[in-house]
Amino acid sequence: MAKSRGRGKPTRRRDRRAGGGGGRRKPCQFCRDKVEQVDYKDVATLRKFISEKGKIRSRRISGSCRRHQVQVARAVKRARELALLPYVNEGGRDDSPRRER
């Protein structure tokens, strides 16, 4: 017979989370303000949903609900098309140093 090491069931990575996580999600900014449609001309609001590199932030990061995240993505794309928002950051290059291979 083989010796049992007493390990039992291995813990999953999400079960070992040190930060605690959990809790309530913050409510969607647009649902809280009772906004029906996200406006592509409201550049100040749309900038909150874009990273420094110019990427659209995900729902998990932005805190938007599914419906409004789709509207935000569409509004950002329209604003980019009309040159209200940039496609990339101002310099056009990434500020972080690149790794050499």
KAFENKA-V249399 format. One record per residue. SS is DSSP state (H for helix, E for strand, L for the rest). PHI is phi as a letter, one per 40 degrees, with the letter a starting at -180 (999 if undefined). D_CENTER is the distance of its C-alpha to the mean C-alpha in whole Angstrom. Layout:
((SS | PHI | D_CENTER) (SS | PHI | D_CENTER))
This chain:
((L | 999 | 52) (L | c | 49) (L | c | 48) (L | c | 45) (L | c | 42) (L | g | 41) (L | c | 37) (L | g | 37) (L | c | 33) (L | c | 31) (L | c | 28) (L | c | 24) (H | c | 21) (H | c | 19) (H | c | 23) (H | c | 23) (L | d | 20) (L | c | 21) (L | c | 19) (L | g | 20) (L | f | 16) (L | f | 18) (L | g | 18) (L | c | 17) (L | c | 14) (L | c | 13) (L | c | 15) (L | c | 13) (H | c | 14) (H | c | 16) (H | c | 17) (H | c | 18) (L | c | 20) (L | f | 21) (L | c | 20) (L | c | 21) (L | b | 20) (L | c | 17) (L | c | 19) (L | c | 19) (L | c | 21) (L | c | 19) (H | c | 18) (H | c | 17) (H | c | 15) (H | c | 13) (H | c | 13) (L | c | 10) (L | b | 8) (E | b | 9) (L | c | 9) (L | c | 12) (L | c | 13) (L | h | 12) (L | c | 9) (E | c | 7) (L | c | 3) (L | c | 3) (H | c | 5) (H | c | 5) (H | c | 3) (H | c | 5) (L | g | 8) (L | c | 9) (L | c | 12) (H | c | 12) (H | c | 15) (H | c | 13) (H | c | 10) (H | c | 12) (H | c | 14) (H | c | 12) (H | c | 11) (H | c | 15) (H | c | 16) (H | c | 14) (H | c | 16) (H | c | 19) (H | c | 19) (H | c | 18) (H | c | 21) (L | c | 23) (L | g | 22) (L | c | 21) (L | b | 18) (L | c | 18) (L | c | 17) (L | b | 16) (L | c | 17) (L | d | 21) (L | c | 22) (L | g | 21) (L | b | 21) (L | c | 19) (L | c | 20) (L | c | 20) (L | c | 23) (L | c | 23) (L | c | 25) (L | c | 28) (L | c | 29))
